[in-house]
Amino acid sequence: MIRLHTVLAAASTCALVAITSALALADEPPPGPPREPPPEAFSACESKVEGDACTVSLRDRELHGVCATERDGKRLFCRPEGPPPPPPSGSE
């Protein structure tokens, strides 16, 4: 009985360490320098203020978003709402 208790305690500890490590890694940004928004995203917010609604046309897509300040705090760009859309069909 004591052996089973020890095994369960060790397994629980290992699981907790694995979950904590995975969550810590998920919060890290991707490697390399941060990507800059495309020029169209900046153009979409040229005459707007932070928080205004905006729309960006990229290739064959129209993305709706909100004007947000770039990391350096100098320029506004159109930050799309939600996750990025899937690639267009035929790009595979």
N, CA, C and O atoms as a MOPAC input file, in Angstrom:
PM7 MOZYME 1SCF
protein

 N      0.82300 1    -1.19100 1     0.00000 1
 C      0.00000 1     0.00000 1     0.00000 1
 C      0.87000 1     1.25800 1     0.00000 1
 O      0.57200 1     2.22600 1    -0.70000 1
 N      1.94200 1     1.23600 1     0.78800 1
 C      2.83400 1     2.39300 1     0.84000 1
 C      3.50900 1     2.58100 1    -0.51500 1
 O      3.70300 1     3.71300 1    -0.95800 1
 N      3.87000 1     1.48100 1    -1.17700 1
 C      4.52500 1     1.57200 1    -2.47500 1
 C      3.60300 1     2.24100 1    -3.50700 1
 O      4.06000 1     3.08400 1    -4.27900 1
 N      2.31900 1     1.87800 1    -3.53100 1
 C      1.37000 1     2.48100 1    -4.45200 1
 C      1.23600 1     3.98000 1    -4.17800 1
 O      1.18700 1     4.78400 1    -5.10900 1
 N      1.17800 1     4.34400 1    -2.91800 1
 C      1.07400 1     5.75100 1    -2.54300 1
 C      2.30700 1     6.53100 1    -3.02600 1
 O      2.17400 1     7.65400 1    -3.51200 1
 N      3.47900 1     5.95200 1    -2.89700 1
 C      4.72000 1     6.60200 1    -3.33400 1
 C      4.73100 1     6.76000 1    -4.85400 1
 O      5.13300 1     7.80700 1    -5.36200 1
 N      4.30100 1     5.74600 1    -5.57000 1
 C      4.25900 1     5.80500 1    -7.03300 1
 C      3.26700 1     6.87200 1    -7.49700 1
 O      3.57300 1     7.63900 1    -8.41100 1
 N      2.09500 1     6.93200 1    -6.88800 1
 C      1.11000 1     7.93700 1    -7.25500 1
 C      1.61100 1     9.35200 1    -6.95000 1
 O      1.38300 1    10.27100 1    -7.73700 1
 N      2.27900 1     9.52900 1    -5.83400 1
 C      2.81700 1    10.84600 1    -5.48300 1
 C      3.88500 1    11.26800 1    -6.49000 1
 O      3.91200 1    12.42300 1    -6.91500 1
 N      4.75400 1    10.35100 1    -6.87100 1
 C      5.80000 1    10.66200 1    -7.84800 1
 C      5.19500 1    10.97500 1    -9.21400 1
 O      5.64600 1    11.90100 1    -9.88900 1
 N      4.19400 1    10.22600 1    -9.62400 1
 C      3.54400 1    10.46500 1   -10.91300 1
 C      2.84000 1    11.82000 1   -10.90900 1
 O      2.89500 1    12.54200 1   -11.90500 1
 N      2.19500 1    12.16900 1    -9.82900 1
 C      1.52800 1    13.46800 1    -9.72700 1
 C      2.53400 1    14.60600 1    -9.80600 1
 O      2.28700 1    15.61300 1   -10.46900 1
 N      3.65800 1    14.44900 1    -9.13500 1
 C      4.70100 1    15.47500 1    -9.16500 1
 C      5.24700 1    15.64400 1   -10.57300 1
 O      5.43800 1    16.77000 1   -11.03100 1
 N      5.50000 1    14.54400 1   -11.26100 1
 C      6.00000 1    14.61400 1   -12.64300 1
 C      4.98500 1    15.29300 1   -13.55800 1
 O      5.36800 1    16.10200 1   -14.40400 1
 N      3.72700 1    14.98600 1   -13.40800 1
 C      2.68800 1    15.59400 1   -14.23000 1
 C      2.60600 1    17.09200 1   -13.97300 1
 O      2.46400 1    17.87600 1   -14.91200 1
 N      2.69200 1    17.49000 1   -12.72500 1
 C      2.63900 1    18.90600 1   -12.38100 1
 C      3.82000 1    19.65600 1   -12.98400 1
 O      3.64600 1    20.75500 1   -13.51200 1
 N      5.01300 1    19.08300 1   -12.91400 1
 C      6.20200 1    19.71300 1   -13.50000 1
 C      6.04400 1    19.83000 1   -15.01400 1
 O      6.38300 1    20.86700 1   -15.58300 1
 N      5.54100 1    18.80000 1   -15.67100 1
 C      5.36400 1    18.83000 1   -17.12800 1
 C      4.34600 1    19.88500 1   -17.54600 1
 O      4.57200 1    20.60600 1   -18.51800 1
 N      3.25000 1    19.98600 1   -16.83800 1
 C      2.21300 1    20.97100 1   -17.17600 1
 C      2.73200 1    22.38500 1   -16.94700 1
 O      2.51200 1    23.26800 1   -17.77700 1
 N      3.41700 1    22.60700 1   -15.83300 1
 C      3.95900 1    23.93100 1   -15.54200 1
 C      4.97800 1    24.34100 1   -16.59900 1
 O      4.98400 1    25.49200 1   -17.03500 1
 N      5.83500 1    23.41800 1   -17.01400 1
 C      6.83000 1    23.72200 1   -18.04400 1
 C      6.16400 1    24.05000 1   -19.37400 1
 O      6.57500 1    24.98800 1   -20.05800 1
 N      5.15400 1    23.29900 1   -19.74100 1
 C      4.45100 1    23.54500 1   -21.00600 1
 C      3.77500 1    24.91100 1   -20.99100 1
 O      3.80900 1    25.62200 1   -21.99500 1
 N      3.16700 1    25.28900 1   -19.88000 1
 C      2.51900 1    26.59900 1   -19.79000 1
 C      3.54300 1    27.72800 1   -19.85500 1
 O      3.28000 1    28.76400 1   -20.46400 1
 N      4.69200 1    27.54100 1   -19.24300 1
 C      5.72800 1    28.56800 1   -19.28500 1
 C      6.24200 1    28.75700 1   -20.70700 1
 O      6.47200 1    29.88700 1   -21.13900 1
 N      6.42000 1    27.67400 1   -21.42900 1
 C      6.89000 1    27.76900 1   -22.81000 1
 C      5.84200 1    28.38800 1   -23.72700 1
 O      6.19500 1    29.06400 1   -24.69300 1
 N      4.57700 1    28.17300 1   -23.44600 1
 C      3.51100 1    28.70800 1   -24.28800 1
 C      3.45300 1    30.22800 1   -24.21000 1
 O      2.99500 1    30.87100 1   -25.15500 1
 N      3.91000 1    30.81800 1   -23.10000 1
 C      3.87100 1    32.26800 1   -22.93700 1
 C      5.03300 1    32.97700 1   -23.61000 1
 O      5.00600 1    34.20100 1   -23.73900 1
 N      6.04700 1    32.24800 1   -24.03900 1
 C      7.19800 1    32.87300 1   -24.65800 1
 C      6.89600 1    33.24100 1   -26.10800 1
 O      6.23500 1    32.48000 1   -26.81500 1
 N      7.37900 1    34.41400 1   -26.56000 1
 C      7.16600 1    34.79600 1   -27.96100 1
 C      7.97000 1    33.90000 1   -28.88800 1
 O      8.92400 1    33.26500 1   -28.43800 1
 N      7.62100 1    33.82600 1   -30.15800 1
 C      8.38000 1    33.00100 1   -31.09500 1
 C      9.80100 1    33.54900 1   -31.23400 1
 O     10.02700 1    34.74200 1   -31.03000 1
 N     10.75600 1    32.68900 1   -31.57600 1
 C     12.14000 1    33.14700 1   -31.70100 1
 C     12.30800 1    34.14600 1   -32.83500 1
 O     11.51600 1    34.18000 1   -33.77600 1
 N     13.33800 1    34.94600 1   -32.73000 1
 C     13.63600 1    35.92700 1   -33.76300 1
 C     13.03200 1    37.27600 1   -33.45400 1
 O     12.29600 1    37.42300 1   -32.47800 1
 N     13.33800 1    38.26100 1   -34.27800 1
 C     12.79500 1    39.59700 1   -34.03600 1
 C     11.29400 1    39.62400 1   -34.27400 1
 O     10.77800 1    38.84400 1   -35.07500 1
 N     10.58000 1    40.52700 1   -33.57600 1
 C      9.13100 1    40.60400 1   -33.79300 1
 C      8.82200 1    41.01900 1   -35.22400 1
 O      9.51500 1    41.85400 1   -35.80600 1
 N      7.78500 1    40.43200 1   -35.77500 1
 C      7.39100 1    40.77400 1   -37.14700 1
 C      6.65100 1    42.09900 1   -37.15400 1
 O      5.84100 1    42.37400 1   -36.26900 1
 N      6.93200 1    42.91000 1   -38.14800 1
 C      6.25600 1    44.19200 1   -38.30000 1
 C      5.00700 1    43.98700 1   -39.14800 1
 O      5.01100 1    43.18600 1   -40.08200 1
 N      3.93300 1    44.71400 1   -38.82200 1
 C      2.72300 1    44.61900 1   -39.65100 1
 C      3.01900 1    45.07000 1   -41.08200 1
 O      3.95300 1    45.84200 1   -41.30100 1
 N      2.24900 1    44.60600 1   -42.04600 1
 C      2.45900 1    45.03100 1   -43.44000 1
 C      2.11000 1    46.51100 1   -43.61400 1
 O      1.36100 1    47.06800 1   -42.81100 1
 N      2.64700 1    47.15200 1   -44.65700 1
 C      2.37300 1    48.57100 1   -44.89200 1
 C      0.87300 1    48.89900 1   -44.95700 1
 O      0.45300 1    49.97300 1   -44.52600 1
 N      0.07800 1    47.98200 1   -45.48900 1
 C     -1.36700 1    48.20900 1   -45.59000 1
 C     -2.01000 1    48.41100 1   -44.21100 1
 O     -2.98000 1    49.15700 1   -44.07200 1
 N     -1.45800 1    47.73600 1   -43.19800 1
 C     -2.00700 1    47.86900 1   -41.84500 1
 C     -1.77100 1    49.27200 1   -41.29700 1
 O     -2.61400 1    49.80500 1   -40.57500 1
 N     -0.62400 1    49.87900 1   -41.63700 1
 C     -0.35300 1    51.24700 1   -41.19400 1
 C     -1.21700 1    52.23600 1   -41.96700 1
 O     -1.75400 1    53.18100 1   -41.39000 1
 N     -1.35000 1    52.01700 1   -43.26800 1
 C     -2.16500 1    52.91000 1   -44.10500 1
 C     -3.61700 1    52.94700 1   -43.63600 1
 O     -4.26600 1    53.99100 1   -43.70300 1
 N     -4.11900 1    51.83100 1   -43.16900 1
 C     -5.52500 1    51.74100 1   -42.75700 1
 C     -5.83300 1    52.62400 1   -41.55000 1
 O     -6.99700 1    52.93900 1   -41.30300 1
 N     -4.80300 1    53.03100 1   -40.79000 1
 C     -5.03300 1    53.82800 1   -39.58100 1
 C     -4.41800 1    55.22600 1   -39.65900 1
 O     -4.27800 1    55.89800 1   -38.63700 1
 N     -4.04800 1    55.66800 1   -40.86900 1
 C     -3.38500 1    56.96800 1   -41.00700 1
 C     -4.21000 1    58.13300 1   -40.46700 1
 O     -3.64800 1    59.03000 1   -39.83700 1
 N     -5.49200 1    58.15000 1   -40.68500 1
 C     -6.31900 1    59.28100 1   -40.24000 1
 C     -7.21500 1    58.88800 1   -39.06700 1
 O     -8.29300 1    59.45600 1   -38.89300 1
 N     -6.77900 1    57.93000 1   -38.27300 1
 C     -7.59800 1    57.43100 1   -37.17300 1
 C     -6.85700 1    57.57400 1   -35.85100 1
 O     -5.68800 1    57.95900 1   -35.82200 1
 N     -7.54300 1    57.26100 1   -34.76300 1
 C     -6.94000 1    57.25800 1   -33.43900 1
 C     -7.00600 1    55.84100 1   -32.87400 1
 O     -7.75700 1    55.00100 1   -33.36900 1
 N     -6.22600 1    55.58800 1   -31.84700 1
 C     -6.19900 1    54.25700 1   -31.24400 1
 C     -7.59800 1    53.84900 1   -30.79000 1
 O     -8.30400 1    54.62000 1   -30.14100 1
 N     -7.98600 1    52.62500 1   -31.14400 1
 C     -9.29700 1    52.08800 1   -30.79300 1
 C    -10.33500 1    52.21400 1   -31.89200 1
 O    -11.39900 1    51.60000 1   -31.81200 1
 N    -10.03800 1    53.01100 1   -32.93300 1
 C    -10.97300 1    53.12000 1   -34.06000 1
 C    -11.02700 1    51.81400 1   -34.84100 1
 O    -10.03800 1    51.08500 1   -34.91600 1
 N    -12.17900 1    51.52500 1   -35.41900 1
 C    -12.32700 1    50.34600 1   -36.28000 1
 C    -11.56400 1    50.59000 1   -37.57800 1
 O    -11.46200 1    51.72400 1   -38.04500 1
 N    -11.03300 1    49.52400 1   -38.15000 1
 C    -10.28200 1    49.63800 1   -39.40000 1
 C    -10.47100 1    48.37700 1   -40.23300 1
 O    -10.91200 1    47.34000 1   -39.73700 1
 N    -10.12400 1    48.49500 1   -41.51400 1
 C    -10.19600 1    47.36700 1   -42.43500 1
 C     -8.94700 1    47.37900 1   -43.29700 1
 O     -8.52600 1    48.42700 1   -43.78600 1
 N     -8.35500 1    46.20100 1   -43.47900 1
 C     -7.15500 1    46.06000 1   -44.30500 1
 C     -7.44200 1    45.05900 1   -45.40900 1
 O     -7.99200 1    43.98700 1   -45.15900 1
 N     -7.07100 1    45.41100 1   -46.62000 1
 C     -7.19900 1    44.48500 1   -47.74800 1
 C     -5.81700 1    43.91000 1   -48.04200 1
 O     -4.89500 1    44.63900 1   -48.40800 1
 N     -5.68700 1    42.61300 1   -47.88100 1
 C     -4.43800 1    41.90600 1   -48.16200 1
 C     -4.72300 1    40.79100 1   -49.14800 1
 O     -5.51200 1    39.88700 1   -48.87500 1
 N     -4.07900 1    40.86700 1   -50.28000 1
 C     -4.30800 1    39.90200 1   -51.35700 1
 C     -5.79600 1    39.83000 1   -51.67600 1
 O     -6.38900 1    40.81700 1   -52.11100 1
 N     -6.39500 1    38.67400 1   -51.46300 1
 C     -7.82400 1    38.51400 1   -51.78000 1
 C     -8.69400 1    38.54200 1   -50.52900 1
 O     -9.83800 1    38.08700 1   -50.56000 1
 N     -8.16200 1    39.07300 1   -49.42600 1
 C     -8.89500 1    39.06000 1   -48.16300 1
 C     -9.09900 1    40.46100 1   -47.62200 1
 O     -8.29000 1    41.35900 1   -47.85500 1
 N    -10.18300 1    40.63100 1   -46.90500 1
 C    -10.45200 1    41.87300 1   -46.19300 1
 C    -10.51500 1    41.53200 1   -44.71300 1
 O    -11.35000 1    40.73400 1   -44.28900 1
 N     -9.61700 1    42.14900 1   -43.91500 1
 C     -9.54500 1    41.87800 1   -42.48600 1
 C    -10.05400 1    43.08300 1   -41.71000 1
 O     -9.65100 1    44.21500 1   -41.98000 1
 N    -10.92700 1    42.84700 1   -40.75800 1
 C    -11.46700 1    43.90400 1   -39.91200 1
 C    -10.73300 1    43.86500 1   -38.58100 1
 O    -10.41700 1    42.79600 1   -38.05900 1
 N    -10.46800 1    45.05400 1   -38.03900 1
 C     -9.74800 1    45.11200 1   -36.78600 1
 C     -9.92500 1    46.43700 1   -36.08400 1
 O    -10.90000 1    47.15600 1   -36.30200 1
 N     -8.95000 1    46.74800 1   -35.23000 1
 C     -8.95200 1    47.95500 1   -34.42800 1
 C     -7.57100 1    48.59100 1   -34.52700 1
 O     -6.56200 1    47.88500 1   -34.50700 1
 N     -7.51600 1    49.91500 1   -34.63400 1
 C     -6.22800 1    50.60100 1   -34.67900 1
 C     -5.54800 1    50.49900 1   -33.31200 1
 O     -6.14300 1    50.80400 1   -32.27900 1
 N     -4.30200 1    50.06600 1   -33.33400 1
 C     -3.53000 1    49.87900 1   -32.11000 1
 C     -2.15100 1    50.49700 1   -32.29900 1
 O     -1.68200 1    50.66000 1   -33.42600 1
 N     -1.50200 1    50.84300 1   -31.17900 1
 C     -0.17500 1    51.42900 1   -31.23400 1
 C      0.86500 1    50.32400 1   -31.36200 1
 O      0.77900 1    49.29300 1   -30.69500 1
 N      1.83400 1    50.55100 1   -32.21800 1
 C      2.93000 1    49.61200 1   -32.40700 1
 C      3.73600 1    49.51500 1   -31.10400 1
 O      3.61200 1    50.38000 1   -30.23700 1
 N      4.54500 1    48.48600 1   -30.96400 1
 C      5.30800 1    48.28300 1   -29.72700 1
 C      6.15800 1    49.47600 1   -29.34300 1
 O      6.32700 1    49.75700 1   -28.15600 1
 N      6.69800 1    50.18300 1   -30.32700 1
 C      7.53200 1    51.34200 1   -30.00100 1
 C      6.68900 1    52.55500 1   -29.62500 1
 O      7.23400 1    53.57700 1   -29.20800 1
 N      5.35600 1    52.45500 1   -29.76700 1
 C      4.45700 1    53.52200 1   -29.37700 1
 C      4.39700 1    54.69400 1   -30.33400 1
 O      3.81700 1    55.72700 1   -29.99800 1
 N      4.97800 1    54.56700 1   -31.51700 1
 C      5.05700 1    55.68700 1   -32.44800 1
 C      3.98900 1    55.67600 1   -33.53200 1
 O      3.50100 1    56.73600 1   -33.92600 1
 N      3.61600 1    54.49200 1   -34.02000 1
 C      2.69700 1    54.43300 1   -35.15900 1
 C      1.49300 1    53.57900 1   -34.84100 1
 O      1.55900 1    52.64400 1   -34.04400 1
 N      0.37600 1    53.92500 1   -35.49200 1
 C     -0.83300 1    53.11000 1   -35.38700 1
 C     -0.89800 1    52.13600 1   -36.55000 1
 O     -0.48600 1    52.45800 1   -37.66500 1
 N     -1.41300 1    50.95300 1   -36.28800 1
 C     -1.63300 1    49.97200 1   -37.34400 1
 C     -2.94800 1    49.27100 1   -37.07200 1
 O     -3.45700 1    49.30000 1   -35.95100 1
 N     -3.49200 1    48.64800 1   -38.09000 1
 C     -4.75300 1    47.92600 1   -37.96400 1
 C     -4.46000 1    46.51400 1   -37.45300 1
 O     -3.90800 1    45.68600 1   -38.17800 1
 N     -4.83200 1    46.25300 1   -36.20700 1
 C     -4.63900 1    44.93100 1   -35.60800 1
 C     -5.89400 1    44.11400 1   -35.86100 1
 O     -6.95800 1    44.44600 1   -35.33700 1
 N     -5.79300 1    43.04600 1   -36.65600 1
 C     -6.97800 1    42.23800 1   -36.98200 1
 C     -7.61800 1    41.63200 1   -35.74100 1
 O     -6.94000 1    41.32200 1   -34.76100 1
 N     -8.92400 1    41.47100 1   -35.80100 1
 C     -9.66200 1    40.81300 1   -34.72700 1
 C     -9.49700 1    39.31300 1   -34.84900 1
 O     -9.49100 1    38.78300 1   -35.96000 1
 N     -9.36600 1    38.63100 1   -33.75500 1
 C     -9.30600 1    37.17300 1   -33.74800 1
 C     -8.02400 1    36.61500 1   -34.32500 1
 O     -7.10200 1    37.36400 1   -34.64800 1
 N     -7.96500 1    35.30000 1   -34.45600 1
 C     -6.76000 1    34.64600 1   -34.98700 1
 C     -6.61700 1    34.90900 1   -36.48600 1
 O     -7.58400 1    35.27300 1   -37.15500 1
 N     -5.41000 1    34.72300 1   -37.00300 1
 C     -5.23400 1    34.92500 1   -38.44000 1
 C     -6.04800 1    33.90700 1   -39.23600 1
 O     -6.25000 1    32.77700 1   -38.79100 1
 N     -6.50800 1    34.31300 1   -40.40600 1
 C     -7.30500 1    33.39400 1   -41.23200 1
 C     -6.41700 1    32.31100 1   -41.82000 1
 O     -5.20100 1    32.48300 1   -41.90100 1
 N     -7.00500 1    31.20700 1   -42.22700 1
 C     -6.21000 1    30.14400 1   -42.86400 1
 C     -5.68200 1    30.62500 1   -44.21300 1
 O     -6.24800 1    31.55100 1   -44.79600 1
 N     -4.61500 1    30.01900 1   -44.71800 1
 C     -4.10300 1    30.42000 1   -46.01900 1
 C     -5.12800 1    30.14700 1   -47.10700 1
 O     -5.93800 1    29.22800 1   -46.98400 1
 N     -5.09700 1    30.95000 1   -48.18300 1
 C     -6.04700 1    30.72000 1   -49.26200 1
 C     -5.82400 1    29.35600 1   -49.90300 1
 O     -4.69600 1    28.86500 1   -49.94500 1
 N     -6.88200 1    28.75000 1   -50.39600 1
 C     -6.74200 1    27.44500 1   -51.02900 1
 C     -5.90000 1    27.60500 1   -52.30400 1
 O     -5.98900 1    28.61200 1   -53.00600 1
 N     -5.10600 1    26.60900 1   -52.57100 1
 C     -4.23800 1    26.65400 1   -53.73700 1
 C     -2.84200 1    27.14900 1   -53.41200 1
 O     -1.98200 1    27.18700 1   -54.29200 1
 N     -2.59800 1    27.53500 1   -52.14600 1
 C     -1.25500 1    28.00000 1   -51.77200 1
 C     -0.39200 1    26.87200 1   -51.24900 1
 O      0.75200 1    27.09300 1   -50.85200 1
 N     -0.93100 1    25.66500 1   -51.24500 1
 C     -0.18700 1    24.52100 1   -50.71600 1
 C      0.72300 1    23.94700 1   -51.74900 1
 O      1.42800 1    22.97500 1   -51.47800 1

